[in-house]
Amino acid sequence: LYKCLWPANLNYISSNPNDYKLEDNGRRVYDLKTNEEEDDYTDLAHFIDVLNNTSSSNLYCELSKVFDIEDFLEILAIDVLTGNWDGGSFNKNNFYLYHNPETDRFQYIPYDLDNTLGIDWFGVDWTQRNIYNWSPSWDNLPLYERLMQNEEAKDIYSFFINEIIDQISAAGFVEDIDELRNLIAPYAEVDVYRTLDYGFTFPDF
């Protein structure tokens, strides 16, 4: 299990697994959380190699051998529809990669989804962003970009986008949010840490 934090862009560095033990601010960008004594990054290096260096025509076939593509595309659809820009597909941040021993493939697990549903640090209207051009123009994020250039992956992603939209009504979604808000409101009101978040007040909540 690797905890992937900024700037975890999944770009190819070299064939040497140790090169993926790079650090930022005193912690590893790809931080191994299990089997730490072995400290072996061979599987991660292989996954990144396949992702970056496989030809476009063979990408879906070869990547699916080492990565659960469909599961990622469903998560990606949810990220985009909720405006989660602080994950792996825009801010190269906040996700885990789990090498599942039962399937021998990596799975993508989103983490820390607080910057969603209108939270913005960039002056971007996330509701208007092109869902097929989600990642930033100033960066190279191969997991998103290469899959969006692959027609099979793009079609599956489009299917999940449409399925989620069809299954969730706007009115029902707002009703659910209001119910959750009312459930936690008394605790949010007395939370001494809430006031430390960018000056948000309880009426903002």
N, C-alpha and C positions, 0 to 999 in steps of 0.2 A: 504494500500500500504506500503510494507516494502522495504527499501533500504538496500541491503545486500552487505557489504564490508568485506574485509579480516579481520578475518578468518571465513567467513560464510560457514562452511562445511556442515550444515544441519544435523549434528550428534545429536542423541537423548541424552538429558541431564537428564530429569525427566518428570513426569506428571504435574509438577508445571509450569504454563505459565510464571510466573515471572522469572524463571530461564533462560528464553531466552532473557531477557533484559540485558545480559552480555555486557560489554564494552571493547573496545580496544583503547588505546590512547585517552581517554576522549570522545569517541562517541560509541553509540550502534552498535554492529555487525549487528543486525537486527533492523534497525531504522524505527520505525513506523512514516509514513509521513501523514497519514490521521486519523481522529478520535483520535487525540492525547490526548484529555482531558480524554477520557475513558481509554486510555493506556492499552487496553485489548489484551493480546497475546494468548488467548485461541485458536483461529483458527490456528495460526502458530504452536503452540505446538501440536495440533491434527494432522496437516499435517505431521510434523516431526515424530510423533509417528507412524503414518501409514506407512510412508516411511521406517523407520528403523526396525519396530517390526512386520510387517506383514510377514507371511511365504512366501517363494519363490513361492510356487504353487498358492497362492492367491494374489500375489503382484499386478499384472497388473489390475485385477478386482477391488481390494480395493483402490489402488492408483488413478485409473481413476475416482473414485467418488469424490475425493478431489483435483485433479490436472489434468490439460489439458496435458496429456502425449504426444499426437501426435504433438501438437504445439511445445512443448519443443524439441522433437526429430528432427523436421525440423530445428529449431534454432541451435541445436547441430550439425547437418550436415553442416550447413553454417559455424559455428565456426571452426569446424575441417578442412574444406576445405580451409578456409582462414587463418588457423594457429592462431586463436585467443586463446592464452593460458591464457590470463589474465581474464577469465570469471569464472563461477561457476564450470566448469568441470575439470579445472586444478589448478587454483590459488585461488579457493574459494573466488571469488571477483567479483565486478562489475555486479550485476544483481538486478532486482527488483522482488518481489513476490507480485502479485496483486490478492486479493480475490475478484473475480468478483461476484457482487451480483445477476447478471442475471442467472449465471450458478451454483453459490455456489461452485465454484472450483477456485483454485489458478492457475494463469498463470505466466509463466516465461518470463521476459522481459530483454533482454541483455542491457548493459549500458557501455559506455566508451570503444569502440572497437578500441583503438589506437594501441595496440600491436598485429598487424596482418600482413599478407603478408610479412613475412621475418624478422620482428622486433624480436629480441631474447635477453634474458638476461641470459640464462642458458647454452649456448653452445650446444643447441639441434637443429638438422636439422628437423624442423617441417614437411617438405615435406615427410620425411621417417618414421614418427611416425605411429605406428599401430593404425588405426582408432577405433579398438575395445579394445584398451588398452591405451587410451588417458590420463587418469588421472595419477598423479604421484604415483610411487610405495611406496613412503614414507608417503602417507597420506590416509585417509579414506574419500571418497566423495560418499556417498550412492546414491545420485540422479543419477549420471553417472554409478557407478559400479553396483548397483542393477539392473538397467534397461538393462545394457549390459549382465547381467547374465540371463535375461529373453528372451526367444526365440521370443516371439511375439513382444516385444519392439525392439529387435535387428533387426528383419526382417523389421519393419517399418522404422527404422533408415537407414538400408541398402537401402531401396527403395528411401528414400529422397536423400541419397548420390548419387545414380545412376541417379535419375531424375535431380539433379542439374548439374551433369557432362554432361548429355545428352543435357541439355538446354543451357549451356553456352560454347561457343567456346573460346578457348584460344586466338585466334587472335582478336575476337570481344571484349573480356574482356580487353585485353591490349589496344585496340583502345579506349574503353570507359575511361580507366584510363588516357590515354594521353589527351583525350578531357577535362576531369575534371582538370587535372594538368594545362593545358594551360589556362583554365578558371580562376583558382585561383592564377596562378603564379605571376601576378603583385602585388597582395596583400601579398603573402608569402614573396616576395623579400623585401618589406618595413616593414615587421612585426618585431618590436623590440624584441618581446618575443621569436621568432624562435631561436635566437642565444643562448638562455638559455637552450635549449634542447640538452644536451650531445655533444655540439660543432658542431651540424649539420650546414653545410653551404648551401647557395642557390644552388650550383652545386649538393650537395647531394639530395636536394629536386627534 
